[in-house]
Amino acid sequence: MRVFTLVLFLSLLPLSARADDAVPAEIDYLLRSVGSSDCAFIRNGKHYNSRSAEDHLRMKYRRGKRHAPTSEKFIERLASNSYLSKKLYYIECESEKTPSGDWLTERLGEYRAESKNEQEPGVAKQPEG
């Protein structure tokens, strides 16, 4: 029985490592999505371009990584509002203003769906458009 338990435990280690490896890749994707979006980033009432927004969020992630063990926690704790003023961040694309947490959560869902499709053999990718 001990051997079985040890084998089971050891077989699960790679799965947990892969899950942990996914978080930095997901967060990097989210940050790159902000930077390449051509949308305005509204922080404390001021508009910033997408590159400045990416830089700001990367700085927050670098400093607060311990508070973001998952991509969802990154969005919730670091990318949705100002730490000091507590004001929500917004992303404005083509005159549509969306809380950054909602915008990033949508991007995360798209990324995960695309990643899942790439991992599943025999699943055809859906054409864009």
Kinemage of the C-alpha trace (Angstrom):
@kinemage 1
@onewidth
@group {chain A} dominant
@subgroup {mainchain}
@vectorlist {calphas} color= white
{ca met a 1} P 0.000 0.000 0.000
{ca arg a 2} L 2.842 2.417 0.770
{ca val a 3} L 4.360 1.835 -2.641
{ca phe a 4} L 1.021 2.559 -4.303
{ca thr a 5} L 0.627 5.788 -2.323
{ca leu a 6} L 4.159 6.872 -3.194
{ca val a 7} L 3.652 6.127 -6.896
{ca leu a 8} L 0.354 8.003 -6.892
{ca phe a 9} L 1.940 10.991 -5.167
{ca leu a 10} L 4.892 11.079 -7.551
{ca ser a 11} L 2.638 10.768 -10.587
{ca leu a 12} L 0.699 13.865 -9.507
{ca leu a 13} L 3.763 16.087 -9.136
{ca pro a 14} L 4.113 16.899 -12.843
{ca leu a 15} L 0.445 17.901 -13.018
{ca ser a 16} L 0.802 20.426 -10.216
{ca ala a 17} L 4.004 21.802 -11.735
{ca arg a 18} L 2.283 22.286 -15.088
{ca ala a 19} L -0.617 24.112 -13.428
{ca asp a 20} L 1.827 26.439 -11.655
{ca asp a 21} L 3.725 27.029 -14.909
{ca ala a 22} L 0.515 28.139 -16.609
{ca val a 23} L -0.006 31.138 -14.318
{ca pro a 24} L 2.995 33.229 -15.466
{ca ala a 25} L 2.171 32.441 -19.104
{ca glu a 26} L -1.451 33.486 -18.614
{ca ile a 27} L -0.501 36.696 -16.838
{ca asp a 28} L 2.078 37.537 -19.493
{ca tyr a 29} L -0.615 37.000 -22.126
{ca leu a 30} L -2.969 39.334 -20.251
{ca leu a 31} L -0.282 42.013 -19.953
{ca arg a 32} L 0.618 41.742 -23.644
{ca ser a 33} L -3.093 41.947 -24.496
{ca val a 34} L -3.349 45.244 -22.655
{ca gly a 35} L -0.206 46.603 -24.323
{ca ser a 36} L -1.257 45.676 -27.838
{ca ser a 37} L -4.923 46.616 -27.488
{ca asp a 38} L -4.836 50.213 -28.775
{ca cys a 39} L -7.308 50.946 -25.986
{ca ala a 40} L -7.073 53.676 -23.379
{ca phe a 41} L -6.363 52.645 -19.804
{ca ile a 42} L -8.066 54.791 -17.189
{ca arg a 43} L -6.328 54.882 -13.840
{ca asn a 44} L -7.389 57.321 -11.101
{ca gly a 45} L -9.351 59.328 -13.645
{ca lys a 46} L -6.434 59.805 -16.061
{ca his a 47} L -6.178 58.224 -19.509
{ca tyr a 48} L -3.009 56.314 -20.391
{ca asn a 49} L -2.041 54.597 -23.609
{ca ser a 50} L -1.946 50.824 -23.778
{ca arg a 51} L 1.866 50.564 -23.537
{ca ser a 52} L 1.906 52.675 -20.366
{ca ala a 53} L -0.874 50.509 -18.974
{ca glu a 54} L 1.077 47.329 -19.672
{ca asp a 55} L 4.184 48.802 -18.055
{ca his a 56} L 2.214 49.855 -14.974
{ca leu a 57} L 0.560 46.463 -14.554
{ca arg a 58} L 3.893 44.663 -15.089
{ca met a 59} L 5.411 46.788 -12.322
{ca lys a 60} L 2.514 45.950 -10.007
{ca tyr a 61} L 2.882 42.252 -10.813
{ca arg a 62} L 6.645 42.337 -10.260
{ca arg a 63} L 6.183 43.969 -6.858
{ca gly a 64} L 3.069 42.067 -5.799
{ca lys a 65} L 3.582 38.637 -7.364
{ca arg a 66} L 3.136 36.953 -3.972
{ca his a 67} L -0.441 38.277 -3.895
{ca ala a 68} L -1.235 36.720 -7.278
{ca pro a 69} L -0.841 32.933 -7.020
{ca thr a 70} L -3.439 32.504 -9.781
{ca ser a 71} L -4.403 34.529 -12.837
{ca glu a 72} L -7.762 35.292 -11.251
{ca lys a 73} L -6.045 36.671 -8.138
{ca phe a 74} L -3.757 38.776 -10.357
{ca ile a 75} L -6.832 40.319 -11.964
{ca glu a 76} L -8.672 40.755 -8.669
{ca arg a 77} L -5.822 41.988 -6.487
{ca leu a 78} L -3.459 43.813 -8.847
{ca ala a 79} L -5.100 44.678 -12.163
{ca ser a 80} L -8.587 45.869 -11.237
{ca asn a 81} L -8.056 48.902 -9.048
{ca ser a 82} L -5.553 51.271 -7.515
{ca tyr a 83} L -3.962 50.017 -4.317
{ca leu a 84} L -3.812 53.539 -2.877
{ca ser a 85} L -7.048 55.194 -4.022
{ca lys a 86} L -9.076 51.963 -4.374
{ca lys a 87} L -10.582 53.425 -7.594
{ca leu a 88} L -11.397 50.913 -10.309
{ca tyr a 89} L -9.269 50.757 -13.441
{ca tyr a 90} L -11.085 50.907 -16.776
{ca ile a 91} L -10.200 49.989 -20.322
{ca glu a 92} L -11.851 52.072 -23.008
{ca cys a 93} L -11.941 50.626 -26.511
{ca glu a 94} L -13.832 52.402 -29.277
{ca ser a 95} L -15.781 54.512 -26.756
{ca glu a 96} L -16.797 51.455 -24.721
{ca lys a 97} L -15.572 51.781 -21.132
{ca thr a 98} L -15.212 48.476 -19.278
{ca pro a 99} L -13.806 47.747 -15.819
{ca ser a 100} L -10.342 46.299 -16.399
{ca gly a 101} L -11.164 43.246 -14.287
{ca asp a 102} L -14.014 42.323 -16.625
{ca trp a 103} L -11.913 42.994 -19.734
{ca leu a 104} L -9.009 40.898 -18.439
{ca thr a 105} L -11.281 38.067 -17.291
{ca glu a 106} L -12.708 37.887 -20.810
{ca arg a 107} L -9.187 37.758 -22.309
{ca leu a 108} L -8.229 35.026 -19.827
{ca gly a 109} L -11.223 32.933 -20.870
{ca glu a 110} L -10.295 33.335 -24.534
{ca tyr a 111} L -6.684 32.366 -23.820
{ca arg a 112} L -7.689 29.266 -21.889
{ca ala a 113} L -10.168 28.175 -24.549
{ca glu a 114} L -7.528 28.596 -27.241
{ca ser a 115} L -4.928 26.742 -25.149
{ca lys a 116} L -7.364 23.907 -24.512
{ca asn a 117} L -8.148 23.605 -28.232
{ca glu a 118} L -4.439 23.446 -29.044
{ca gln a 119} L -3.910 20.661 -26.502
{ca glu a 120} L -6.822 18.467 -27.566
{ca pro a 121} L -5.948 16.258 -30.536
{ca gly a 122} L -8.504 16.209 -33.300
{ca val a 123} L -10.122 19.491 -32.306
{ca ala a 124} L -10.267 21.872 -35.223
{ca lys a 125} L -9.554 25.525 -34.462
{ca gln a 126} L -12.454 27.836 -35.157
{ca pro a 127} L -11.728 30.465 -37.803
{ca glu a 128} L -11.575 34.031 -36.530
{ca gly a 129} L -14.058 36.588 -37.699
